Amino acid sequence: MVRPAIASLSLGAPQVHDIFKRLAKAAEHGFKGVEIVEDDIDTLAEKALGDLTYANRLAAAEEISQECDELGLTVIVFQPFRQYEGLRDRTHHEAMIQKLHLWFDIVKILRTDMIQIPTNWLKEGTTGEEEVVVTDLRRLADLGLGQSPVVRFAYEGVAWGRYFDTWEDTWELVQKVNRPNFGLCLDSFHIAGRVWGDPTAQTGRIPNADQDLQVCLERLVNEVDVGKVFYVQAGDAEKVDPPLNEAHPFHAADQPARMSWSRNARLFPYEEDKGGYLPIVPVLEAIVTKLGYGGWLSMELFSRELANRDDDLPSRYAARASASWKKLMVALKHS
C-alpha cells in the first residue's frame, strides 16, 4: 500500500513560508512523509543562524529533523542534487562531489537514506555521452554505498532534460549504472507532461497523445523492475491558454517551455477546477496498480502563488493536497 507524503516546497516557498509551519500543516492534514529540499536547509541556516556555513547547515538540518520527529513525520528524501551528470568542466564535477559529502552529513541528520537527482538540463557545458554519464552516476552510487547507512539515489527524468527527459532514458541509465542503491523517481507530471502534454500547443497536447501514452505506460509496466522504483511523485498541471510562447507571462528566455510551465502552473491531481488536465490517473494506475509499487507516494506541485506573502497559504495548500490524496486513493482502490 502506498504511503502519503508531500514535498515541503509544495506548501510554500522556503524563503517566504516558515519550514516549521509547513511541516506542521503537512502533519495536521494526514501526511506521514515529507520531502525536504535544499532551500529549506539553506534558508533556515541563513535566516535563523546567520550564514551558510557547513556547521550552520547541519544545525538547520538538526532543527528540521527534531521537528519532524515531534510531528511524526518521516523525511523520505533530500532533494534535488541537480546539474550533476555529464559536466564537461571536471573541476566543477569535483566541486559537486565535495557538495555531496555535505549532503551525506545532512541526510544522516534528517534520518533519511535517499537523495533525488533530476536529469541535467544545462544547455552548455554538458555532454550526453553515455560512457561519461554512467561513470558520473556510478561514482555517486559508489560513494553512497560507502556510507553507513547506505545512501540511495533516486534518478528522475525531468520533462525538459538536456539529453535525458523520459522515464525510459533514466531507466536505461539505472540499468547501466547497475548499483543496488541507484534507482528511479517516477513523477506523473514529468511522464504525462512529456509524452502527452505540450504547453506550446493550442490543444495542450502532442499529436497522437493518447496512443503514445498508452504505449509508454505498457512499456513501463512490462520493463521496469518495481524494486528499482525508490519513490513516486503525483502532480498535474494547468492547461495554459493562450499557449506558452514568447508572449506568455510564464515565458522565460533561459527556460524550456515545459520548465516554465512546471515552475508556474503545477497542480495536485484532481484539480480540474483549477485547470488540471493531464492524464495523471492512468500514469499512477500503471505504476501503483499494474506495476505493483507500494512505497511513498508524494504530492508535489510548483506554482506562481507559492511565494505570495499569505500566512494561510501553507494551510490551504496542505488541505488541497489532502483532498487530492483522498480522491486518488479511491481511484487506485486503496483504503
N, C-alpha and C positions, 0 to 999 in steps of 0.2 A: 504494500500500500504506500502510495506517495505521501510525503510529509510536507506540511505547509511552511514555506519560508518566504522572505521578502528581501529585496535589495534595499539597504538603508537609504541609498540615493533616490529611491522612488518615493520617499516620504518627505522630501525637501532638500534643497541644495545645502551641502555641508557648511558653506561659508555664511549662510543666512539662518538656517534652522538647526538649533542645538542637537547634537547627536543623542544626548540622553533623553530628550523629549521624543525624538523619532523612535528610539528603542522602546520607550515606554508605550507609545502608541501601537507599535507593532505587537507587543505582548498583549496589550489590552484588547486587541482585535483578533486574538487567537493564533497568531503566528508563533511557531516554535523555533524556527531557524532564521538567521539573518546573514546577508552578505555585507561585509564591511569593506569599504573602498578606501583607497589610499588617501583621498581628500578628507575622510573622517579623521584619520590619524594626524595628517599634517595641519588641518585646521585647529584641532584641539591642542596640538603641540605649540602652535604659534600663538593662538589667542589666550590660552589658559596658562601656558608655561613659559612663553616669552619668545622662543625662536625655534628653528627647525634643526636642532642638534640631534645627533644619534640618540643620546640619552633621553631627550625630551620626547622623541617619537616613541621610544619604548615605554616611557612613563604614560604617554597618552594611550597606548595600547593596553597597558595595565588598568587604567581607569575604565576604559570601554569593556574590557574583559570582566571586571568586577561588577559593573552594572548589568551586563548580560547574565551573569550568574544570579544576581538578585532577582532578575525578571524571569528567570527560567528559559532564557534564550540560548540556543547553540549557534556559535559562529560557524557557518558551513564553509565559507571560503573568504579569502582575502584577494581583492582584485582591483584593477586589472594590471598585470605586468605587461605593459604594451610596448609596441615598436621595438621588438627584440630580434626576431629571427631574420637572417639574411642581410645584416648590416655589412656594407662594404668597408666601412671605416672600422677596422678591428680594434682601434683604441676605444672607440665608442662601445663596441661589443664588450670589451673588458670592463668598462665602467658599468655596464648593465650587470655584469657578473658580480661586481662589488655591491651594487644595489641589491642584488638577490640575497646576499648574506644578511643585509639589514632585514629584508623580508622574512628570511628564515627565523630570525630572532622575534619578529613581530608575530608570525603565525604560532610560534610556541607559546607566546604570552596570551594570544587570543584563544589558545587551545583548539585550533583547527588544524587540519592536516592537508589543506588544499589551497593552491594558488591558481587563479584563472589567467590564461594567456589568450588575448584576442589576436587574430591574424594581423600581420603588419599591413598598414595602409599608406606608409610614406611613399610619396611619388618619386622621390630621388634618394639615392644613397643606399638602395637595397637591391638584392638580386632574388630572382625566383628559382635560381639553380638548385635543383633538388638535393644534390650532394651537400651543398653548403647549409641549406635549411635543416636537413635531417641531422647533420653534425651539430649544429647550434642547439637544436631541440634535445638531442641526446645528451649534450653537456649539461643542460638544465636538469634533465631527468636523473642523470648520474649523481649530480650534486645533491638532489633531493633524496636519492637512495642512501646517501651517506649521512643523512640527518637522523636523529633519534628523538621522537618517532619519525618514520619516513614521511617526506612531504610529497604529495601528489600534485600533478599539474593537469588542469582541465583546459584543453585547447578548443577555442571557439572560432568558427569560420564566420567572421562578420561580413555582411552583405556588400560591403564596399572595399574588401581587402584588395591589396595591390596585385597580388598573384594568386591568392587562395581566398575564395569568397563563398564557398559552399561547404555543406557538411561532408560531401564526397571528397573534397580536397583535404579537409582535416582528417577524415578517416583514413585516407590513403597514407598521410604522413604519420598518423598514430601507429599504423601497422609497420611502417618502415623504421620508425624510431624504436619500436619493439622493446619497450621497457614497461614493467608492471605498474609503475606509478605515473604513466603518461597516457591519458585518455581524453575523452570528449566532454565538452559542454555543448549541449544541443539547445538552441533557442528558437522558439516558434516564430518570433518575428524575423530573425535572420533567414530561416528556411523559407517561410511563406513570402517574405518581402524580397527575396532574391529570385526564386523560381516562379512566383505567381504575380507578385505586385510590382508596379513600376510607377513611382510618383511623378514621373515626367510625362506620362501618357494621359490623355483625356479620360480614358476608361479606368485608369488606375491600375491596370494590369498589363502583362505582356501578352503578345499573341499566343494562342493555344495554351493559356494559363492552366486551365483545369486539367487538360491532358498531361501537361508537363508535370504538374504537381502529383497527379496520380502515379505516374511512372517513378518520380522521385521518391515518394513515400513507400511504394512497393519495393524499390531497391533498398531503402533504409531498413525495412523490416527483414528483408532477405539476407542482407550483407553484414549489418553491424552486430558485433558481439555486445550484448547488453551489459556484460561485466565491465566493458570499457567506457560506458556512459557514466561519468562521475557525478554530474548533476544536470538538471534541466531547468530552463527559464521559460516562463509563459508571458507573452506580451503580444499586443496587437498594435495597430497604427491607424491614424485618420486617413481617409481618402482626401487628398488635398485638391482643392478646386478654387482657382484655376491650377493647372498642372505646375509642378515645381520647376520653373525655368528661371532665367536670369532676372525676370521682372518680379518674381515671387518674393514676399518678405522673408521666407525661410532660406532663400538662396544665399550661399556663401562662396565666394570665388575660390577659396582654398579647400573646399569640401566637395566630395562627390555628392550627387543628388540624394542618394539613399542615406548618406551620413547626415545631411542636413535634415532630411525627413525624420530620421531616428532621433536626433537631438531635440527636435521641436514638437513632434507630433505622435509620440508613442502613447499607447493606452493599455489598460488591463484588458484581458479577454471579456467578452460580453458587454462592451461599452459601445454598442452600435448607436446609442442615443448621442454619443459624443463624436460620431463619425467613424467608429471602428468598422472595418470591412474585410480584413484579411481572413482567409480560411484557417483560423487558428485551431479550431477543434479537431479537424481531420489530422493535422500535424501531431497534436498531442495524443489523439487516439492511436496513431501509428506507433508513437514512442512508448506510451504507457500501456495501452490495452493489447496491442498486437506484438510489440517487441518484448513487453513484459517488464519495463522499467519500474522500480519500486522505491526509489530514494527520494532525496529532497527535490521538490518542485517549487521553484522560486518565482514569485510575481515580480516582474521588472518593467518599469517604464521610464522614459525620459520625457520631459515636457518643458515648453517655454514658460510654464507657470511656476516651476519648482523654485525659482529664485525670487518669487514675489514675497515681500515682507508682510506676510499674513500669518499671525500666530496660530490660527486654526488650521492651516494647510496640512501639517502632518496628521492631524486627526481625520480630516476629510479624506485624504489620500489613503490612509490606513483602512477607513470604512469602505472606500471604493474597492480596495484590494480584497478585503474580506468578502464583500458581496460577490465579487468576481470569482474568488476561490470556491465559494459555496455552489455557484452555478456550474462551475467547471467540474466539481466533484459529482454532481448529478449527471452531467453529460458523460463522464467517464465511468459512471456506475460505481462510485466509491461512496461509502457512508460518511 
